Amino acid sequence: MATGVLVVGVNRATRLLTHLVGADKTYRATVRLGQATVTDDAEGEVTQTADPAAVAALTAADVEQALATLRGPIEQVPSAVSAIKVDGQRAYARVRSGEQVALAARPVTVHRLDLLGSRPGDGLLDLDVECDVARAPTSARSPATSAPHSGSVATSPRCAAPASARTTSTAAAPSSRLGESFTVLPLAEAARAAFAVRELTADEARTLRFGQRLSPSGLPAPVAAFDPDGTLVALLEDRGDTARSLLVVPTD
């Protein structure tokens, strides 16, 4: 029901993992209008259904109006079946033990939310969507229940996390094939795929390696900085009127 890409770091590349975990994410999900479950996904018990006529009456304009309310900075209520702790216990454990859990809304940012397609049937309407979300904890299931429209209810029967919003899953392989072939991306290539890029002059690269700061780039952090021969020098972030190193990659 839920799939995703696991990013693995090897040797020096493990130093990038902390920054990859905090990067923006891309999700693809199916939102099912007309049915709600206790877990907001297909595994939970159905708790509510909508009038099939109301679901059938939904237009493309109605769907776009609902999606528009979920773009940008929003207050999102996480799914009750989440890892958020309530009085020291995970919310999902409380729900699965039969408790009613209501979590507080939290600010998140949805940079992009696109409708990829729709499939009506049996009094339901499945919407395939893809979204880019900011690094703050964002639930891909919550958009399904955050913008009810025309008396409908919703759940998310399928969800995939293809990769960081700046990367693709084209380099990934199913776990079942890892024993047959295992390709490791070079460090510089992985950094170029995952982060914003700043090309340095030779003097700037030398400055960074001596622990000094550069002028700001205006790019979203972390920024992968490369010397003229394409070697990854550091990860940077703007701080005021300078760019400082988050990490400096040692030379071989």
LOKOL-996108 format. One record per residue (C-alpha): residue number from 1; chain; z, x, y. Coordinates in Angstrom, 3 decimals, decimal comma. Example, Ala and Ser with C-alpha at 12.3 -4.5 7.8 and 13.67 -1.06 7.14 Angstrom:
<pts>
@num: 1 | chaine: A | z: 7,800 | x: 12,300 | y: -4,500 .
@num: 2 | chaine: A | z: 7,140 | x: 13,670 | y: -1,060 .
</pts>
This chain:
<pts>
@num: 1 | chaine: A | z: 0,000 | x: 0,000 | y: 0,000 .
@num: 2 | chaine: A | z: 0,795 | x: 2,872 | y: 2,367 .
@num: 3 | chaine: A | z: -1,008 | x: 6,206 | y: 2,380 .
@num: 4 | chaine: A | z: -0,993 | x: 9,237 | y: 4,607 .
@num: 5 | chaine: A | z: -1,732 | x: 12,907 | y: 5,075 .
@num: 6 | chaine: A | z: 0,940 | x: 15,481 | y: 4,248 .
@num: 7 | chaine: A | z: 0,545 | x: 18,629 | y: 6,346 .
@num: 8 | chaine: A | z: 1,723 | x: 21,797 | y: 4,579 .
@num: 9 | chaine: A | z: 2,282 | x: 25,112 | y: 6,308 .
@num: 10 | chaine: A | z: 1,947 | x: 28,447 | y: 4,496 .
@num: 11 | chaine: A | z: 3,463 | x: 31,751 | y: 5,647 .
@num: 12 | chaine: A | z: 3,220 | x: 32,096 | y: 9,449 .
@num: 13 | chaine: A | z: 1,736 | x: 28,620 | y: 9,776 .
@num: 14 | chaine: A | z: 5,138 | x: 27,111 | y: 8,945 .
@num: 15 | chaine: A | z: 6,062 | x: 27,877 | y: 12,547 .
@num: 16 | chaine: A | z: 3,563 | x: 25,235 | y: 13,694 .
@num: 17 | chaine: A | z: 5,085 | x: 22,443 | y: 11,624 .
@num: 18 | chaine: A | z: 7,846 | x: 21,543 | y: 14,079 .
@num: 19 | chaine: A | z: 5,231 | x: 20,945 | y: 16,758 .
@num: 20 | chaine: A | z: 2,892 | x: 19,038 | y: 14,418 .
@num: 21 | chaine: A | z: 5,684 | x: 16,640 | y: 13,444 .
@num: 22 | chaine: A | z: 6,130 | x: 15,738 | y: 17,092 .
@num: 23 | chaine: A | z: 2,407 | x: 15,310 | y: 17,798 .
@num: 24 | chaine: A | z: 0,749 | x: 11,979 | y: 18,513 .
@num: 25 | chaine: A | z: -0,315 | x: 10,066 | y: 15,399 .
@num: 26 | chaine: A | z: -3,244 | x: 7,901 | y: 14,329 .
@num: 27 | chaine: A | z: -2,742 | x: 4,879 | y: 12,083 .
@num: 28 | chaine: A | z: -5,139 | x: 2,474 | y: 10,403 .
@num: 29 | chaine: A | z: -3,598 | x: -0,787 | y: 9,279 .
@num: 30 | chaine: A | z: -4,397 | x: -4,336 | y: 8,257 .
@num: 31 | chaine: A | z: -2,623 | x: -7,069 | y: 10,200 .
@num: 32 | chaine: A | z: -2,464 | x: -10,378 | y: 8,347 .
@num: 33 | chaine: A | z: -2,163 | x: -13,385 | y: 10,635 .
@num: 34 | chaine: A | z: -0,696 | x: -16,560 | y: 9,176 .
@num: 35 | chaine: A | z: 2,028 | x: -15,117 | y: 6,955 .
@num: 36 | chaine: A | z: 5,310 | x: -13,289 | y: 7,588 .
@num: 37 | chaine: A | z: 7,471 | x: -11,447 | y: 5,077 .
@num: 38 | chaine: A | z: 11,012 | x: -10,099 | y: 5,162 .
@num: 39 | chaine: A | z: 9,695 | x: -6,516 | y: 5,127 .
@num: 40 | chaine: A | z: 6,694 | x: -7,016 | y: 7,466 .
@num: 41 | chaine: A | z: 4,443 | x: -5,816 | y: 4,632 .
@num: 42 | chaine: A | z: 2,914 | x: -7,107 | y: 1,396 .
@num: 43 | chaine: A | z: 5,880 | x: -6,098 | y: -0,771 .
@num: 44 | chaine: A | z: 8,390 | x: -8,441 | y: 0,837 .
@num: 45 | chaine: A | z: 9,172 | x: -12,081 | y: 0,129 .
@num: 46 | chaine: A | z: 7,170 | x: -14,512 | y: 2,265 .
@num: 47 | chaine: A | z: 9,505 | x: -16,025 | y: 4,844 .
@num: 48 | chaine: A | z: 7,113 | x: -18,011 | y: 7,013 .
@num: 49 | chaine: A | z: 3,555 | x: -19,319 | y: 7,014 .
@num: 50 | chaine: A | z: 1,500 | x: -20,655 | y: 9,877 .
@num: 51 | chaine: A | z: -0,563 | x: -23,809 | y: 10,098 .
@num: 52 | chaine: A | z: -3,954 | x: -22,821 | y: 8,569 .
@num: 53 | chaine: A | z: -5,688 | x: -24,846 | y: 11,278 .
@num: 54 | chaine: A | z: -3,985 | x: -22,765 | y: 13,982 .
@num: 55 | chaine: A | z: -5,093 | x: -19,548 | y: 12,289 .
@num: 56 | chaine: A | z: -8,654 | x: -20,831 | y: 11,854 .
@num: 57 | chaine: A | z: -8,746 | x: -21,763 | y: 15,541 .
@num: 58 | chaine: A | z: -8,085 | x: -18,203 | y: 16,689 .
@num: 59 | chaine: A | z: -11,060 | x: -16,744 | y: 18,555 .
@num: 60 | chaine: A | z: -12,125 | x: -13,157 | y: 19,188 .
@num: 61 | chaine: A | z: -10,835 | x: -13,591 | y: 22,742 .
@num: 62 | chaine: A | z: -7,448 | x: -14,705 | y: 21,414 .
@num: 63 | chaine: A | z: -7,215 | x: -11,624 | y: 19,211 .
@num: 64 | chaine: A | z: -8,205 | x: -9,276 | y: 22,038 .
@num: 65 | chaine: A | z: -5,661 | x: -10,918 | y: 24,345 .
@num: 66 | chaine: A | z: -2,926 | x: -10,271 | y: 21,775 .
@num: 67 | chaine: A | z: -4,023 | x: -6,670 | y: 21,205 .
@num: 68 | chaine: A | z: -4,078 | x: -6,018 | y: 24,955 .
@num: 69 | chaine: A | z: -0,351 | x: -6,758 | y: 25,162 .
@num: 70 | chaine: A | z: 0,298 | x: -3,964 | y: 22,645 .
@num: 71 | chaine: A | z: -1,511 | x: -1,184 | y: 24,511 .
@num: 72 | chaine: A | z: 0,094 | x: 1,321 | y: 26,840 .
@num: 73 | chaine: A | z: 3,848 | x: 1,708 | y: 27,382 .
@num: 74 | chaine: A | z: 5,536 | x: -1,199 | y: 25,606 .
@num: 75 | chaine: A | z: 8,910 | x: -2,238 | y: 24,203 .
@num: 76 | chaine: A | z: 8,558 | x: -2,394 | y: 20,423 .
@num: 77 | chaine: A | z: 11,015 | x: -3,934 | y: 17,984 .
@num: 78 | chaine: A | z: 11,013 | x: -1,765 | y: 14,834 .
@num: 79 | chaine: A | z: 10,636 | x: -3,365 | y: 11,440 .
@num: 80 | chaine: A | z: 14,001 | x: -4,315 | y: 9,962 .
@num: 81 | chaine: A | z: 12,947 | x: -2,361 | y: 6,858 .
@num: 82 | chaine: A | z: 13,066 | x: 1,000 | y: 8,614 .
@num: 83 | chaine: A | z: 15,090 | x: 4,195 | y: 8,323 .
@num: 84 | chaine: A | z: 16,961 | x: 3,458 | y: 11,543 .
@num: 85 | chaine: A | z: 20,697 | x: 3,515 | y: 10,942 .
@num: 86 | chaine: A | z: 22,868 | x: 0,487 | y: 11,701 .
@num: 87 | chaine: A | z: 26,584 | x: 1,312 | y: 11,628 .
@num: 88 | chaine: A | z: 25,851 | x: 4,396 | y: 9,553 .
@num: 89 | chaine: A | z: 23,602 | x: 2,703 | y: 6,986 .
@num: 90 | chaine: A | z: 19,793 | x: 2,624 | y: 6,874 .
@num: 91 | chaine: A | z: 18,393 | x: -0,691 | y: 8,063 .
@num: 92 | chaine: A | z: 16,147 | x: -1,029 | y: 4,998 .
@num: 93 | chaine: A | z: 19,180 | x: -0,708 | y: 2,688 .
@num: 94 | chaine: A | z: 20,944 | x: -3,515 | y: 4,532 .
@num: 95 | chaine: A | z: 17,872 | x: -5,762 | y: 4,359 .
@num: 96 | chaine: A | z: 17,344 | x: -5,104 | y: 0,645 .
@num: 97 | chaine: A | z: 20,974 | x: -5,984 | y: -0,014 .
@num: 98 | chaine: A | z: 20,379 | x: -9,378 | y: 1,569 .
@num: 99 | chaine: A | z: 21,639 | x: -8,818 | y: 5,120 .
@num: 100 | chaine: A | z: 19,902 | x: -10,078 | y: 8,236 .
@num: 101 | chaine: A | z: 19,114 | x: -7,086 | y: 10,475 .
@num: 102 | chaine: A | z: 17,954 | x: -7,326 | y: 14,091 .
@num: 103 | chaine: A | z: 17,024 | x: -4,015 | y: 15,712 .
@num: 104 | chaine: A | z: 16,831 | x: -3,441 | y: 19,427 .
@num: 105 | chaine: A | z: 13,468 | x: -2,863 | y: 21,083 .
@num: 106 | chaine: A | z: 12,641 | x: 0,706 | y: 22,037 .
@num: 107 | chaine: A | z: 10,044 | x: 2,133 | y: 24,430 .
@num: 108 | chaine: A | z: 6,879 | x: 3,461 | y: 22,787 .
@num: 109 | chaine: A | z: 3,375 | x: 4,250 | y: 24,015 .
@num: 110 | chaine: A | z: 0,190 | x: 3,081 | y: 22,301 .
@num: 111 | chaine: A | z: -2,677 | x: 5,139 | y: 23,707 .
@num: 112 | chaine: A | z: -5,392 | x: 3,249 | y: 21,833 .
@num: 113 | chaine: A | z: -5,516 | x: 0,097 | y: 19,712 .
@num: 114 | chaine: A | z: -8,953 | x: -0,910 | y: 18,425 .
@num: 115 | chaine: A | z: -10,060 | x: -3,793 | y: 16,246 .
@num: 116 | chaine: A | z: -12,279 | x: -2,447 | y: 13,451 .
@num: 117 | chaine: A | z: -13,053 | x: -5,738 | y: 11,723 .
@num: 118 | chaine: A | z: -11,708 | x: -9,103 | y: 10,584 .
@num: 119 | chaine: A | z: -11,729 | x: -11,143 | y: 7,354 .
@num: 120 | chaine: A | z: -10,723 | x: -14,823 | y: 7,302 .
@num: 121 | chaine: A | z: -9,725 | x: -16,640 | y: 4,127 .
@num: 122 | chaine: A | z: -7,153 | x: -18,941 | y: 2,490 .
@num: 123 | chaine: A | z: -5,569 | x: -19,949 | y: 5,772 .
@num: 124 | chaine: A | z: -5,083 | x: -16,300 | y: 6,759 .
@num: 125 | chaine: A | z: -6,891 | x: -13,847 | y: 9,004 .
@num: 126 | chaine: A | z: -6,854 | x: -10,121 | y: 8,186 .
@num: 127 | chaine: A | z: -7,475 | x: -7,774 | y: 11,112 .
@num: 128 | chaine: A | z: -8,259 | x: -4,108 | y: 10,467 .
@num: 129 | chaine: A | z: -6,990 | x: -2,017 | y: 13,371 .
@num: 130 | chaine: A | z: -6,696 | x: 1,652 | y: 14,314 .
@num: 131 | chaine: A | z: -4,287 | x: 3,028 | y: 16,873 .
@num: 132 | chaine: A | z: -3,222 | x: 6,289 | y: 18,475 .
@num: 133 | chaine: A | z: 0,481 | x: 6,343 | y: 19,265 .
@num: 134 | chaine: A | z: 2,704 | x: 8,713 | y: 21,195 .
@num: 135 | chaine: A | z: 5,084 | x: 11,084 | y: 19,494 .
@num: 136 | chaine: A | z: 8,106 | x: 8,797 | y: 20,007 .
@num: 137 | chaine: A | z: 8,981 | x: 6,878 | y: 16,808 .
@num: 138 | chaine: A | z: 6,395 | x: 4,102 | y: 16,530 .
@num: 139 | chaine: A | z: 6,066 | x: 1,663 | y: 13,655 .
@num: 140 | chaine: A | z: 2,566 | x: 0,836 | y: 12,450 .
@num: 141 | chaine: A | z: 3,942 | x: -2,400 | y: 10,981 .
@num: 142 | chaine: A | z: 5,518 | x: -3,614 | y: 14,203 .
@num: 143 | chaine: A | z: 2,251 | x: -4,458 | y: 16,046 .
@num: 144 | chaine: A | z: 1,680 | x: -7,101 | y: 13,400 .
@num: 145 | chaine: A | z: 4,733 | x: -9,016 | y: 14,554 .
@num: 146 | chaine: A | z: 4,987 | x: -7,975 | y: 18,199 .
@num: 147 | chaine: A | z: 2,388 | x: -10,327 | y: 19,707 .
@num: 148 | chaine: A | z: 2,399 | x: -13,756 | y: 18,006 .
@num: 149 | chaine: A | z: -0,351 | x: -15,997 | y: 19,318 .
@num: 150 | chaine: A | z: -1,238 | x: -19,664 | y: 18,985 .
@num: 151 | chaine: A | z: 1,704 | x: -20,379 | y: 16,759 .
@num: 152 | chaine: A | z: 0,682 | x: -17,771 | y: 14,192 .
@num: 153 | chaine: A | z: 2,859 | x: -15,258 | y: 12,368 .
@num: 154 | chaine: A | z: 1,831 | x: -11,940 | y: 10,878 .
@num: 155 | chaine: A | z: 2,565 | x: -9,112 | y: 8,501 .
@num: 156 | chaine: A | z: 0,895 | x: -5,804 | y: 7,606 .
@num: 157 | chaine: A | z: -0,272 | x: -5,634 | y: 3,977 .
@num: 158 | chaine: A | z: -1,879 | x: -2,176 | y: 4,231 .
@num: 159 | chaine: A | z: -1,231 | x: 0,913 | y: 6,312 .
@num: 160 | chaine: A | z: -2,669 | x: 4,423 | y: 6,345 .
@num: 161 | chaine: A | z: -1,652 | x: 7,394 | y: 8,456 .
@num: 162 | chaine: A | z: -4,853 | x: 9,514 | y: 8,406 .
@num: 163 | chaine: A | z: -3,498 | x: 12,398 | y: 10,493 .
@num: 164 | chaine: A | z: -2,446 | x: 13,584 | y: 13,899 .
@num: 165 | chaine: A | z: -4,328 | x: 11,828 | y: 16,673 .
@num: 166 | chaine: A | z: -6,058 | x: 15,139 | y: 17,455 .
@num: 167 | chaine: A | z: -7,166 | x: 15,853 | y: 13,905 .
@num: 168 | chaine: A | z: -9,034 | x: 14,138 | y: 11,113 .
@num: 169 | chaine: A | z: -8,363 | x: 13,815 | y: 7,420 .
@num: 170 | chaine: A | z: -11,686 | x: 15,404 | y: 6,435 .
@num: 171 | chaine: A | z: -9,968 | x: 18,613 | y: 5,313 .
@num: 172 | chaine: A | z: -7,456 | x: 16,728 | y: 3,165 .
@num: 173 | chaine: A | z: -7,668 | x: 16,301 | y: -0,603 .
@num: 174 | chaine: A | z: -5,976 | x: 13,819 | y: -2,947 .
@num: 175 | chaine: A | z: -2,792 | x: 15,255 | y: -4,437 .
@num: 176 | chaine: A | z: -4,275 | x: 14,778 | y: -7,910 .
@num: 177 | chaine: A | z: -6,942 | x: 17,407 | y: -7,108 .
@num: 178 | chaine: A | z: -4,673 | x: 20,099 | y: -5,696 .
@num: 179 | chaine: A | z: -4,353 | x: 21,754 | y: -9,092 .
@num: 180 | chaine: A | z: -8,130 | x: 22,153 | y: -9,247 .
@num: 181 | chaine: A | z: -8,745 | x: 23,527 | y: -5,769 .
@num: 182 | chaine: A | z: -6,522 | x: 24,373 | y: -2,850 .
@num: 183 | chaine: A | z: -8,102 | x: 25,238 | y: 0,495 .
@num: 184 | chaine: A | z: -5,955 | x: 26,726 | y: 3,240 .
@num: 185 | chaine: A | z: -7,170 | x: 26,438 | y: 6,823 .
@num: 186 | chaine: A | z: -6,895 | x: 29,659 | y: 8,843 .
@num: 187 | chaine: A | z: -4,047 | x: 29,529 | y: 11,360 .
@num: 188 | chaine: A | z: -6,322 | x: 29,564 | y: 14,402 .
@num: 189 | chaine: A | z: -8,534 | x: 26,816 | y: 12,989 .
@num: 190 | chaine: A | z: -5,540 | x: 24,608 | y: 12,207 .
@num: 191 | chaine: A | z: -4,149 | x: 25,090 | y: 15,723 .
@num: 192 | chaine: A | z: -7,501 | x: 24,257 | y: 17,322 .
@num: 193 | chaine: A | z: -7,695 | x: 21,062 | y: 15,281 .
@num: 194 | chaine: A | z: -4,144 | x: 19,934 | y: 16,018 .
@num: 195 | chaine: A | z: -3,464 | x: 20,821 | y: 19,653 .
@num: 196 | chaine: A | z: -5,054 | x: 20,932 | y: 23,078 .
@num: 197 | chaine: A | z: -6,735 | x: 24,310 | y: 23,589 .
@num: 198 | chaine: A | z: -6,497 | x: 26,889 | y: 26,367 .
@num: 199 | chaine: A | z: -8,829 | x: 29,888 | y: 26,348 .
@num: 200 | chaine: A | z: -7,137 | x: 32,984 | y: 27,777 .
@num: 201 | chaine: A | z: -8,463 | x: 36,074 | y: 29,455 .
@num: 202 | chaine: A | z: -7,440 | x: 39,406 | y: 27,956 .
@num: 203 | chaine: A | z: -4,937 | x: 39,891 | y: 30,806 .
@num: 204 | chaine: A | z: -3,410 | x: 36,441 | y: 30,226 .
@num: 205 | chaine: A | z: -3,080 | x: 37,093 | y: 26,491 .
@num: 206 | chaine: A | z: -1,319 | x: 40,380 | y: 27,201 .
@num: 207 | chaine: A | z: 0,998 | x: 38,639 | y: 29,691 .
@num: 208 | chaine: A | z: 2,041 | x: 36,091 | y: 27,082 .
@num: 209 | chaine: A | z: 2,659 | x: 38,723 | y: 24,432 .
@num: 210 | chaine: A | z: 5,002 | x: 40,505 | y: 26,867 .
@num: 211 | chaine: A | z: 7,021 | x: 37,273 | y: 27,180 .
@num: 212 | chaine: A | z: 5,860 | x: 36,391 | y: 30,685 .
@num: 213 | chaine: A | z: 4,599 | x: 33,037 | y: 31,972 .
@num: 214 | chaine: A | z: 1,183 | x: 31,834 | y: 33,109 .
@num: 215 | chaine: A | z: -0,037 | x: 29,287 | y: 35,596 .
@num: 216 | chaine: A | z: 0,096 | x: 25,688 | y: 34,282 .
@num: 217 | chaine: A | z: -2,902 | x: 24,265 | y: 32,456 .
@num: 218 | chaine: A | z: -2,340 | x: 20,561 | y: 33,087 .
@num: 219 | chaine: A | z: -2,951 | x: 19,890 | y: 29,379 .
@num: 220 | chaine: A | z: -0,600 | x: 17,845 | y: 27,187 .
@num: 221 | chaine: A | z: 1,857 | x: 20,037 | y: 25,285 .
@num: 222 | chaine: A | z: 1,812 | x: 21,781 | y: 22,969 .
@num: 223 | chaine: A | z: -1,241 | x: 23,779 | y: 24,043 .
@num: 224 | chaine: A | z: -2,737 | x: 26,351 | y: 21,658 .
@num: 225 | chaine: A | z: -3,626 | x: 29,472 | y: 23,652 .
@num: 226 | chaine: A | z: -6,301 | x: 31,824 | y: 22,284 .
@num: 227 | chaine: A | z: -7,303 | x: 35,306 | y: 23,325 .
@num: 228 | chaine: A | z: -11,009 | x: 36,130 | y: 23,930 .
@num: 229 | chaine: A | z: -11,629 | x: 37,036 | y: 20,274 .
@num: 230 | chaine: A | z: -10,334 | x: 33,646 | y: 19,058 .
@num: 231 | chaine: A | z: -6,905 | x: 34,779 | y: 17,853 .
@num: 232 | chaine: A | z: -4,040 | x: 32,332 | y: 18,340 .
@num: 233 | chaine: A | z: -1,601 | x: 33,914 | y: 20,796 .
@num: 234 | chaine: A | z: 0,969 | x: 31,200 | y: 21,469 .
@num: 235 | chaine: A | z: 1,802 | x: 27,544 | y: 21,863 .
@num: 236 | chaine: A | z: 2,482 | x: 26,651 | y: 25,488 .
@num: 237 | chaine: A | z: 3,911 | x: 23,855 | y: 27,565 .
@num: 238 | chaine: A | z: 3,778 | x: 23,340 | y: 31,315 .
@num: 239 | chaine: A | z: 7,169 | x: 23,533 | y: 32,969 .
@num: 240 | chaine: A | z: 6,958 | x: 22,971 | y: 36,697 .
@num: 241 | chaine: A | z: 4,558 | x: 25,436 | y: 38,290 .
@num: 242 | chaine: A | z: 4,303 | x: 27,673 | y: 35,204 .
@num: 243 | chaine: A | z: 3,282 | x: 27,485 | y: 31,538 .
@num: 244 | chaine: A | z: 5,908 | x: 28,881 | y: 29,152 .
@num: 245 | chaine: A | z: 5,678 | x: 29,819 | y: 25,497 .
@num: 246 | chaine: A | z: 7,028 | x: 27,476 | y: 22,841 .
@num: 247 | chaine: A | z: 6,265 | x: 30,177 | y: 20,293 .
@num: 248 | chaine: A | z: 4,355 | x: 33,450 | y: 20,324 .
@num: 249 | chaine: A | z: 2,370 | x: 34,375 | y: 17,223 .
@num: 250 | chaine: A | z: 2,930 | x: 38,021 | y: 16,284 .
@num: 251 | chaine: A | z: -0,095 | x: 40,231 | y: 15,858 .
@num: 252 | chaine: A | z: -0,819 | x: 41,563 | y: 12,381 .
</pts>
